[in-house]
Every structure is written in C-alpha cells, then in structure tokens.
Amino acid sequence: AVVLCAYLEIGGIDLRDRSVIELGAGTGLLGIVATLLGARVTITDRAAALEFLESNVQANLPSELRPRAVVKELTWGKDLENFPPGAFDFILGADIVYLEETFAELLQTLEHLCSEQTVILLSCRIRYERDHKFLKMLRDRFSVYELHYDSSKDIHIYKAQRGSHKDDF
C-alpha cells in the first residue's frame, strides 16, 4: 500500500474529483491517501474488517474530507448489485492477490466495476507461481502492463483497463 500511495502522490495521476474504489482495503491507507489527494473514495473490505477500517478513516481524515470517503462492505463476487457497474474512474488494490481461491471472484468484481474508461491500479509482490497465474487471468480479460517497479521493496504496480488502452492518465 505504501508503494502505491507514494506512486499516486508523485506519479502524475490526478485523482481530484475522480470516483475511486479501493478493494480489500485492510487498514484503509490507500483509500485515505486517495481521499487526501482529492478523490471521492469508496473503501471496501469484508464485514469483519469494517469497524477497524471505519475507525482508521475517522482518525486519519480531517472532518471536512470525511464525507468524500465511504466505508462499505464488499466480498468479491458477492452482492455486486450494491455497486453500480462501471461507475468508478479508478479501482485500487494493494497486496490483494495472494489467495488463489479468490482469484475468480476478484476478476468478476473487477469486470463488474469497470467501464471502458476505468483504470485499475494493483500493487503486489510476485512471490509464487499463483501470482503469475493471476496476472495471466487478468491479461485474459484486460489490457495489463507494469507501470512501476520498486526494487527496494520488490513491489510491482500494474495498470489494467478493458480493451487495448495504452494511453496515459
């Protein structure tokens, strides 16, 4: 999350007034930073993480920015009708590719949330063969390329979009 947050801050991506959803937020760091950078953010995770996530958002966002960050339950592949299809400019995920049994549901969720213009940014460490398997599955559905590599932390940032978008932000 730290690497993707730093990239958002210095990578020339303008999030002001953009609609962003963070998947598998955990602590919510990424969604909080996106809010601080001017985005309207839906910060999601499974039900068990929501109380902690909400308290982090309350503790780390100035009161005037809190209305721009909404914490919402999302279990990948389930209750997707609670999220408008294709309504987000950016989908963010940090270190969410690690359980192979969730890959199909994660891809289903990404497809539901994406429009032709949506940009997916995923940061991850490639540790195992299953991580390569997920990237192949992602490439089967989206145009994917590596945007940034932090060699000091061994973290890759991938950009994915529907179709064959190769344009910059």
Secondary structure, DSSP 8 states (H G I E B T S, - for coil): -HHHHHHHHHS----TT-EEEEES-TT-HHHHHHHHTT-EEEEEE-GGGHHHHHHHHHHHS-TTTGGGEEEEE--TTSSGGGS-TT--SEEEEES----GGGHHHHHHHHHHH--SS-EEEEEE---SHHHHHHHHHHHHHSEEEEEEEETTTTEEEEEEESTT-----
